[in-house]
Amino acid sequence: MRWPLTAWQGIAWLSIAWLGAVTPATAAAPAGEAGPGRPYQVHFGKRIPMVDGVSLNATIVTPYPLDEPRPVILTLTPYGADRYYPIATRFAREGYVAAIVEVRGRGDSGGEFVPYERDLDDGMAVIAWLARQPFSNGAVGMRGGSYTGFLQWGLAARGAPALKTIIPGAPPYFGVDSPTYRGVQIPYRLRWYALVAGRQRNGNFNGDRDYWQGLYRELARGEVALADLAREAGLPGSYWRESFTRSYVKRLARLLPSEEQLARLKIPVLSITGFHDGAQLGTLTHFRRAAAEAPPDSRLFQVIGPWDHHGVSNPQDAVGGIAFPAAASTPTEWHLAWFDWVLRDGPKPAFLKDRVTYFSQGEDRWRGRAALDAGTGELVLYPTSPRRPAADAASGGSLGTAPASSPAPEPEDCWRYDPRDPPISWGPYFGKLAAGDEHLLDDPLPATLGGRGLVYDSEPLRAPVSVAGNPTLSARLKLDVPDTDLAAVLYLLRPDGRMELLAWDMLRARYRRGFQQPAALLEPGRYADYRFELTWFARELPAGSRLRLMLTSPGISYFFHRNRNSGRPVAEETLADSRVATICLQPGAQENRLSLVLDR
């Protein structure tokens, strides 16, 4: 006899507890079937209503049996619920309710996906809904990186009543590092758009290296404008093209926390980034702004490790060929210890050394300080080339401890950037990413610039020097074009003969006063002052090592878009707009200085 479907459903319904209900004790297992039952209960496809009638999809994992309401750990994501299932089950094993909610228009959630723009309104409704459910004790915490990290800052600033703490990892900051990095476009961002185009996660499309590298070659040759790249890739182009307008950036910048909101921010925050995290600038901008408004007794903490963007949220024991001990990883235990402290009145996590906790490479241990910029002094070096041009590493200039003092004027140090030349690097950090896993070591770029950059080396260090912070470079430069892009890269020449990438920065000349300011094209032939704030890192520089500074144009890498130097909107430029740029460093100027923050 065949049972009707409704009967089967009725039998199943009787065997499964309602979401949020306290699960009764299970009956004794039959002989021969001893052992634990399920460790947690999964509730798949739950619908969370929004104010406009759209509903978002949630996967909720509760402890089993659920004997009392618990704190809820929320991940609000565009990347699909299944990606976060393993971490959700881990939280459930530790007695938390884990909720993975797909943002509007992604996965099984209703509505249309427009990156960021509706997520904060929806997030407020999600948090309120979770706090009302029988499984919840009314307290919600959030965690997650990148896109999700940005949403956490926005929701905390809006003051969602049930939101008690956040752990934002690697969030971007609009107008600073997103959608451009200090004004410089990054074509790789289209691959992110391809990953989240439509409703499902398009991992194979995003990872199709032959397709994307071929497309980026066409872009570098000027055969297609950056603004048209989405159309060329076969993706809907309206969002992509709009993202290059200042009006778009201003609209999304309104989602950032205001000073007034940050001044009212009372909940504990654990911000996380890495030395090689592409969103480090955005992460530290969020933290610095919050720290400027926070009262002395606030629980606002920053952790900076030796990781890349992936490692901020996932355990990682090496980046780019540089290994670090297991103690430098970001285990889930850190998040659990934080939530236990904030949501369960547990002890303060042992990993927190001070307001800022950071891993010192070379020493290979965690250290702490009261503020990001609270060093013990500075090491100042001056780029000079009194005897030889700084054209490349083979005939480079010097990083001295004093500016040039020769009565005879030095020749100008100049490099040439022709946007029609083939790029010579694929790497995002000026390393050899395409060559394998050791892209932070032995970068061939300084030795192969061939007049497309300047290189300055220090004398060997007589004793170990510990540094921790953002190196800054002030440079007085002259261009013969109305606009171009500039990059500064710092390396360590180790005593063992290997070269290690430490930090970098880049900027678009027209935005040298900040992206929030009106663009200011240059008057060709006149010197102007530029300030580079290289990425934050902490390292003990060994005795006998040297520092190497490289100045170049990011357009020599496929990873960064080519400014064709015309002064037109760069996203609209093609081959016909190309102009050769000659960039010169004013010789002997005391304004040219590299400063590193000393530690201890």
C-alpha positions in Angstrom: 0.0 0.0 0.0 1.3 3.4 -0.9 1.0 6.1 1.7 -0.1 9.6 0.6 2.6 12.2 0.7 0.7 14.1 3.4 0.8 11.1 5.7 4.6 10.8 5.3 4.9 14.5 6.1 2.8 14.0 9.2 5.0 11.2 10.5 8.1 13.3 9.9 6.5 16.3 11.6 5.8 14.3 14.7 9.5 13.2 15.0 11.0 16.7 14.6 10.8 19.4 17.3 9.6 22.9 16.3 12.3 25.4 15.7 13.0 27.1 19.0 11.1 24.6 21.1 12.8 22.8 24.0 13.6 19.3 22.8 12.5 16.6 25.2 14.9 13.9 26.4 15.3 11.1 23.8 14.3 7.6 24.5 16.9 5.0 25.4 18.6 3.6 22.3 17.9 0.0 21.4 20.6 -2.6 22.3 23.5 -2.4 19.8 22.8 1.2 18.9 24.5 2.9 21.8 26.3 6.3 21.2 25.4 9.9 21.1 22.6 11.2 19.0 22.8 14.3 16.8 25.1 17.0 18.3 22.9 19.9 17.1 19.7 20.6 15.2 19.7 22.1 11.7 16.8 24.3 10.6 17.0 24.8 6.9 15.2 27.3 4.8 13.7 29.5 7.5 12.1 32.7 6.2 12.7 36.0 7.8 10.2 38.7 6.7 11.4 42.2 5.8 9.3 45.4 6.1 8.5 45.5 2.3 7.2 41.9 2.1 10.5 40.3 0.8 11.7 37.4 2.9 15.4 36.4 3.5 16.6 32.8 3.7 18.2 31.6 6.9 19.9 28.4 8.0 19.8 28.2 11.8 21.7 25.6 13.8 20.8 25.2 17.5 22.3 23.0 20.3 20.5 19.7 20.6 18.8 19.2 22.9 18.0 22.9 23.4 17.3 23.2 27.1 17.1 27.0 27.4 17.3 30.1 25.1 20.8 30.9 24.0 22.8 33.8 22.5 22.6 34.0 18.7 25.7 34.4 16.5 24.7 35.9 13.1 26.5 35.9 9.8 24.8 38.1 7.2 26.4 37.2 3.8 26.1 37.3 0.0 28.2 34.2 -0.3 25.7 31.4 0.3 24.7 29.8 3.6 26.4 26.5 3.0 29.8 28.1 3.0 29.4 28.9 6.7 27.8 25.7 7.8 31.0 24.2 9.4 31.5 27.3 11.6 27.8 27.4 12.5 27.9 23.8 13.7 31.0 24.6 15.8 29.2 27.4 17.5 26.2 25.2 18.1 28.4 22.5 19.7 29.6 25.2 22.1 26.1 26.2 23.2 25.3 29.1 20.8 22.6 29.4 18.2 24.2 30.1 14.8 22.2 31.9 12.1 23.4 32.2 8.6 21.3 34.7 6.6 21.6 35.3 2.9 21.3 39.0 1.9 18.5 40.2 -0.3 18.7 38.7 -3.8 21.3 36.1 -3.0 20.9 32.3 -2.6 17.3 31.6 -1.6 16.5 35.1 -0.3 13.9 37.1 -2.1 14.4 40.5 -3.8 17.1 41.9 -6.0 20.8 41.9 -5.1 22.3 45.4 -5.2 25.5 45.3 -3.3 25.3 46.9 0.2 22.4 49.3 -0.5 19.5 47.5 1.2 21.6 45.3 3.6 21.6 47.6 6.7 17.8 48.1 6.6 17.4 44.3 6.2 20.0 43.6 8.8 18.1 45.6 11.4 15.0 43.5 10.8 17.0 40.3 10.9 18.5 41.1 14.3 15.1 42.0 15.7 13.6 38.8 14.4 16.3 36.6 15.8 16.0 38.3 19.2 12.3 37.5 19.4 12.6 33.8 18.6 12.1 31.2 21.4 15.6 29.8 20.9 17.1 33.3 21.6 17.9 34.9 25.0 17.6 38.3 23.2 21.4 38.8 22.7 22.8 38.7 19.1 26.5 38.8 18.2 27.9 39.1 14.7 31.0 37.8 13.0 32.5 37.4 9.5 34.9 39.1 7.1 35.0 41.5 4.1 31.4 42.2 3.0 30.0 40.9 6.2 32.5 42.9 8.2 31.3 46.1 6.6 27.7 45.3 7.5 28.6 44.7 11.1 30.0 48.3 11.5 26.9 49.7 9.9 24.5 47.8 12.0 26.4 48.5 15.2 26.4 52.2 14.4 22.7 52.1 13.8 22.2 50.9 17.4 20.3 47.6 16.8 19.1 47.0 20.4 19.7 43.3 20.4 23.1 43.5 18.8 25.6 43.1 21.8 28.9 42.7 20.0 30.6 42.4 16.6 33.8 40.8 15.2 34.3 42.6 11.9 37.2 41.1 9.8 38.7 42.9 6.8 35.8 45.3 6.1 36.2 47.8 3.2 35.7 51.5 3.7 34.0 53.4 0.9 36.0 56.3 -0.5 39.2 54.9 0.9 39.9 51.4 -0.4 36.6 50.7 -2.1 35.5 50.6 -4.9 38.9 52.0 -5.7 42.1 52.0 -3.6 42.9 55.6 -3.0 41.5 56.4 -6.4 43.2 53.5 -8.3 40.8 51.0 -9.9 41.4 47.3 -9.4 40.0 45.2 -12.3 40.0 42.1 -10.1 36.9 43.5 -8.4 35.0 42.4 -11.5 35.8 38.8 -10.5 34.1 39.4 -7.2 31.1 40.7 -9.1 31.2 37.5 -11.2 31.3 35.5 -8.0 28.0 37.0 -6.7 26.2 37.7 -10.0 22.8 36.0 -9.9 21.7 34.0 -6.9 24.2 31.2 -6.7 28.0 31.4 -5.8 29.8 31.2 -9.1 33.1 29.8 -7.9 34.2 28.1 -11.1 33.5 31.2 -13.2 35.3 33.4 -10.7 38.3 31.0 -10.7 38.6 30.6 -14.5 42.1 32.0 -14.7 42.5 31.7 -18.5 39.3 33.6 -19.1 40.1 36.4 -16.7 43.8 36.8 -17.5 42.9 37.0 -21.2 40.3 39.7 -20.5 42.7 41.6 -18.4 45.3 41.5 -21.2 42.7 43.1 -23.6 42.1 45.7 -20.9 45.8 46.5 -20.5 46.2 46.8 -24.3 43.5 49.4 -24.3 41.2 47.4 -26.5 38.3 47.9 -24.0 37.6 50.6 -21.4 37.3 49.5 -17.8 33.8 50.8 -17.5 32.8 48.3 -20.3 34.6 45.4 -18.8 31.5 43.8 -17.2 29.7 43.8 -20.6 32.8 42.3 -22.2 32.9 39.6 -19.5 29.2 38.7 -20.2 27.9 40.2 -16.9 25.1 42.7 -16.4 26.9 46.0 -16.6 24.7 48.6 -14.9 26.1 48.2 -11.4 29.7 47.9 -12.7 29.6 51.1 -14.8 27.9 53.0 -12.1 30.5 52.0 -9.5 33.0 54.3 -11.1 31.0 57.5 -10.6 31.6 59.8 -7.6 27.9 59.9 -7.0 27.9 56.1 -6.4 30.7 56.3 -3.9 29.0 59.2 -2.1 25.8 57.2 -1.9 27.5 54.2 -0.4 29.6 56.4 1.9 26.4 57.4 3.6 26.2 53.8 4.9 29.4 54.4 6.9 29.1 55.2 10.6 29.0 58.9 11.3 31.0 60.6 14.1 27.8 61.0 16.1 26.9 57.3 15.7 30.4 56.2 16.7 30.3 58.4 19.8 27.2 56.5 20.9 28.7 53.1 20.1 28.8 51.2 23.4 29.0 47.5 22.4 32.4 45.6 22.4 34.1 45.4 19.1 36.9 43.0 18.0 38.3 44.3 14.7 40.7 42.0 12.8 43.0 42.4 9.8 46.3 41.2 8.5 49.6 42.5 7.2 48.8 41.3 3.7 45.0 41.8 3.8 43.9 43.8 0.8 41.2 45.4 3.0 43.7 46.4 5.7 43.4 50.1 4.9 39.6 50.0 5.2 39.7 47.9 8.4 42.1 50.3 10.2 40.1 53.3 8.9 37.0 51.9 10.6 39.0 51.2 13.8 40.8 54.6 13.9 37.5 56.5 13.5 35.8 54.5 16.2 38.8 54.8 18.6 38.8 58.6 18.1 35.2 58.7 19.5 35.3 55.9 22.0 35.4 56.6 25.8 38.5 55.3 27.7 36.6 52.3 29.2 35.2 51.1 25.9 35.9 47.5 24.8 37.2 48.3 21.4 40.1 46.1 20.3 42.2 45.6 17.1 44.1 42.5 16.2 46.6 42.5 13.3 48.3 39.3 12.3 50.6 38.1 9.5 47.7 36.9 7.3 46.2 37.8 4.0 42.5 38.5 3.3 41.5 34.9 3.6 43.5 34.3 6.7 41.7 37.0 8.6 38.7 34.7 9.0 40.2 31.3 8.5 43.2 29.5 10.1 46.4 30.1 8.2 50.0 29.1 8.8 51.8 30.7 5.9 51.4 33.5 3.4 53.4 34.0 0.2 56.1 31.6 1.2 56.5 33.1 4.7 55.5 30.6 7.4 54.5 31.4 11.0 53.8 29.3 14.1 50.4 27.9 14.9 50.1 30.5 17.6 49.8 33.1 14.9 46.7 31.5 13.3 43.2 32.8 13.9 41.5 29.8 15.4 37.8 29.7 16.0 38.6 29.6 19.7 39.4 33.3 19.5 35.9 34.1 18.4 34.5 31.7 21.0 36.6 33.2 23.7 35.4 36.7 22.7 31.7 35.7 22.6 32.1 33.9 26.0 33.5 37.1 27.5 30.9 39.4 26.1 27.7 37.3 25.9 28.3 34.9 28.8 30.3 37.1 31.3 33.3 34.8 30.9 37.0 35.8 31.5 38.7 38.3 29.2 40.3 36.4 26.3 44.0 35.6 26.9 45.0 36.5 23.4 44.2 40.2 23.9 47.5 41.8 24.9 46.3 45.4 24.9 43.9 47.6 23.0 46.0 46.7 19.9 47.3 43.1 19.6 49.8 42.3 16.9 52.1 39.5 15.8 55.8 40.5 15.6 57.4 38.5 12.8 61.0 37.7 13.3 60.3 37.5 17.0 57.4 35.2 16.2 55.3 36.3 19.2 52.2 38.4 20.0 52.7 41.9 21.4 50.4 44.7 22.5 50.1 48.4 22.6 47.6 51.0 23.7 47.1 52.5 20.2 47.8 51.7 16.6 50.4 54.5 16.2 51.9 54.3 19.7 55.5 53.5 18.8 58.6 54.3 20.8 60.2 56.5 18.1 60.9 56.5 14.4 63.6 55.4 11.9 63.9 58.1 9.2 65.6 57.4 5.9 66.1 59.8 3.0 66.2 58.6 -0.7 69.3 60.1 -2.4 71.4 59.2 -5.4 74.4 61.5 -5.4 76.6 59.2 -7.5 74.3 57.1 -9.6 70.7 57.0 -11.0 68.1 55.1 -9.1 66.8 53.4 -12.2 66.7 49.8 -10.9 68.2 47.6 -8.2 71.4 47.1 -10.1 72.2 50.8 -10.2 69.9 52.2 -7.6 70.1 55.0 -5.2 70.6 55.1 -1.4 68.4 55.3 1.7 70.6 57.4 4.0 70.1 58.6 7.5 70.4 62.2 6.4 69.3 64.1 3.4 71.8 64.9 0.6 74.2 67.6 1.7 76.5 67.8 -1.4 76.9 71.4 -2.6 76.6 70.2 -6.2 72.9 69.5 -7.1 72.0 65.9 -7.6 70.6 64.9 -11.0 66.8 64.3 -11.0 65.8 60.7 -10.4 63.1 60.0 -13.0 61.1 57.1 -14.3 59.1 56.6 -17.4 55.6 55.1 -17.5 54.2 54.3 -20.9 50.7 52.8 -20.7 51.2 51.1 -24.1 54.0 48.9 -22.7 53.1 45.4 -21.8 52.7 45.0 -18.0 55.5 43.0 -16.3 53.7 41.7 -13.2 50.4 39.8 -12.3 50.7 40.2 -8.6 48.4 42.2 -6.4 51.2 43.1 -4.0 53.9 43.7 -6.6 55.1 40.1 -6.0 55.2 37.2 -8.4 51.8 35.8 -7.5 51.5 34.0 -10.8 54.7 32.1 -10.2 53.4 30.2 -7.2 53.0 30.3 -3.5 56.1 32.4 -2.7 54.9 35.6 -4.0 56.1 37.7 -1.0 59.7 36.5 -1.6 62.3 37.4 -4.2 60.1 39.7 -6.2 61.8 40.1 -9.6 60.2 43.5 -10.2 62.9 45.8 -8.7 65.6 44.2 -10.8 63.6 44.3 -14.0 62.1 47.8 -13.9 64.3 48.9 -16.8 63.7 52.6 -16.1 60.1 52.1 -15.1 60.7 53.0 -11.5 63.3 54.1 -8.8 65.0 51.9 -6.3 66.8 53.0 -3.1 68.7 50.7 -0.7 69.8 51.4 2.9 73.1 50.4 4.4 73.1 47.1 6.4 71.6 47.4 9.9 74.3 47.1 12.6 71.8 45.7 15.1 68.3 44.2 15.1 65.6 46.9 14.8 61.9 46.2 15.7 59.3 48.1 13.8 55.5 48.0 14.0 53.1 50.4 12.3 52.4 52.1 9.0 55.6 53.3 7.3 55.0 56.7 5.7 56.8 58.2 2.6 56.7 61.8 1.8 57.9 62.5 -1.8 58.2 65.7 -3.8 57.4 64.6 -7.4 57.1 66.3 -10.8 55.0 65.0 -13.7 54.7 66.1 -17.3 51.1 64.8 -17.6 47.9 66.0 -15.9 47.4 62.8 -14.0 49.0 59.3 -13.3 49.1 56.6 -10.7 52.0 56.2 -8.2 53.1 53.3 -6.0 55.6 52.9 -3.1 56.8 49.4 -2.1 59.1 48.5 0.8 61.2 45.3 0.9 63.5 43.7 3.4 66.8 42.4 2.0 67.5 39.6 4.5 71.0 38.4 5.5 70.2 35.0 3.9 70.0 36.7 0.5 66.3 36.6 0.1 64.1 39.7 -0.5 60.8 39.9 1.5 57.9 42.2 0.7 57.0 44.3 3.8 54.5 47.0 2.8 53.1 49.0 0.0 50.8 51.9 -1.0 49.5 53.5 -4.1 47.5 56.6 -5.0 46.1 58.5 -8.0 47.8 61.8 -8.4 44.5 63.8 -8.9 43.4 62.5 -5.5 46.6 63.3 -3.6 44.6 65.3 -1.2 42.1 62.5 -0.5 39.4 60.9 -2.5 36.7 62.9 -0.6 38.2 66.1 -2.0 37.5 67.3 -5.6 39.8 65.9 -8.1 42.7 68.2 -8.9 44.6 67.6 -12.1 48.3 68.5 -12.1 50.0 71.4 -13.7 52.7 69.5 -15.7 56.3 70.5 -14.9 55.7 71.6 -11.3 56.7 69.7 -8.2 53.9 68.7 -5.8 54.0 66.8 -2.4 52.7 63.3 -2.1 52.2 61.2 1.0 52.1 57.4 1.0 50.9 55.5 4.0 52.2 52.0 3.5 50.4 49.0 5.0 50.7 48.2 8.7 53.2 45.5 9.6 55.3 44.4 12.6 58.7 42.8 12.2 62.1 42.5 13.8 64.6 43.5 11.1 67.7 41.4 11.7 71.2 42.8 11.9 72.9 42.8 8.5 69.6 43.2 6.6 68.8 46.2 4.5 65.6 48.1 3.5 64.7 48.6 -0.2 62.3 51.3 -1.3 60.8 51.1 -4.8 58.8 53.9 -6.5 56.9 52.9 -9.6 53.6 53.1 -11.4 51.0 50.4 -10.5 49.9 50.2 -14.1 53.0 48.0 -14.8 51.0 45.2 -13.1 47.9 43.6 -14.7 46.3 43.6 -11.3 45.9 47.4 -11.2 44.1 49.3 -13.9 46.3 51.4 -16.2 46.0 55.2 -15.9 46.6 56.4 -19.4 47.6 59.8 -18.1 45.2 61.9 -20.2 43.4 63.5 -17.3 40.0 62.1 -18.6 37.9 59.7 -16.4 40.3 56.8 -16.2 37.6 54.1 -16.4 36.6 55.5 -19.8 40.2 55.7 -21.3 41.3 53.4 -24.1 44.5 53.1 -26.1 43.9 56.3 -28.0 44.1 58.3 -24.7 47.6 57.0 -23.8 50.3 59.5 -23.0 53.8 58.7 -21.8 54.5 60.0 -18.3 57.9 61.0 -16.9 57.8 61.2 -13.1 60.8 62.8 -11.3 61.8 63.0 -7.6 63.1 66.4 -6.6 66.8 65.8 -5.8 68.1 66.5 -2.3 64.7 67.7 -1.0 64.4 67.2 2.8 60.7 66.6 2.1 61.6 63.2 0.6 61.7 61.0 3.7 60.7 57.4 4.6 59.7 57.0 8.3 59.2 53.6 10.1 57.6 53.3 13.5 60.0 51.8 16.0 58.7 49.2 18.5 59.9 49.1 22.1 
